[in-house]
Amino acid sequence: MDTSQIFIAVSIAVLAIVALLVFSIAKSGKENRLTPLAGLAFGFVLAGIIFVDDRLISYSLLGIGVILSVIDIFRRLRSK
């Protein structure tokens, strides 16, 4: 395995652990469901990690995911 493949594997493992923690905490406390916009942002970030070979596409997908997550944060803060 080369360095980029190790980085991808570690990134996917960390994302899976974070997702498990989020879902386990959500079940124990008040219900924090993932909004459709946050799910879409998460999908874009995952796609950016998967398409790491083409940097332009990868960074574009990661950027879109971050922008969508920030929009989702602002929408949730305004609704409270």
Backbone hydrogen bonds, N-H to C=O, Kabsch-Sander energy under -0.5 kcal/mol:
donor,donor_aa,acceptor,acceptor_aa,energy
6,I,2,D,-1.9
7,F,3,T,-2.3
8,I,4,S,-2.2
9,A,5,Q,-2.4
10,V,6,I,-2.6
11,S,7,F,-2.4
12,I,8,I,-2.5
13,A,9,A,-2.1
14,V,10,V,-2.5
15,L,11,S,-2.4
16,A,12,I,-2.2
17,I,13,A,-2.2
18,V,14,V,-2.5
19,A,15,L,-2.4
20,L,16,A,-2.2
21,L,17,I,-2.4
22,V,18,V,-2.6
23,F,19,A,-2.3
24,S,20,L,-2.3
25,I,21,L,-2.4
26,A,22,V,-2.1
27,K,23,F,-1.3
28,S,24,S,-1.2
29,G,25,I,-2.1
32,N,30,K,-0.7
33,R,31,E,-0.7
39,G,35,T,-2.4
40,L,36,P,-2.1
41,A,37,L,-2.2
42,F,38,A,-2.4
43,G,39,G,-2.1
44,F,40,L,-2.2
45,V,41,A,-2.2
46,L,42,F,-2.3
47,A,43,G,-2.5
48,G,44,F,-2.3
49,I,45,V,-1.8
50,I,46,L,-2.3
51,F,47,A,-2.4
52,V,49,I,-0.8
52,V,50,I,-0.6
54,D,51,F,-0.7
55,R,53,D,-0.8
58,S,54,D,-2.6
59,Y,55,R,-3.0
60,S,56,L,-1.8
61,L,57,I,-2.6
62,L,58,S,-2.4
63,G,59,Y,-2.5
64,I,60,S,-2.4
65,G,61,L,-2.2
66,V,62,L,-2.3
67,I,63,G,-2.5
68,L,64,I,-2.5
69,S,65,G,-2.0
70,V,66,V,-2.2
71,I,67,I,-2.3
72,D,68,L,-2.2
73,I,69,S,-2.1
74,F,70,V,-2.3
75,R,71,I,-2.3
76,R,72,D,-2.2
77,L,73,I,-2.2
78,R,74,F,-2.1
79,S,75,R,-1.4
80,K,76,R,-0.8
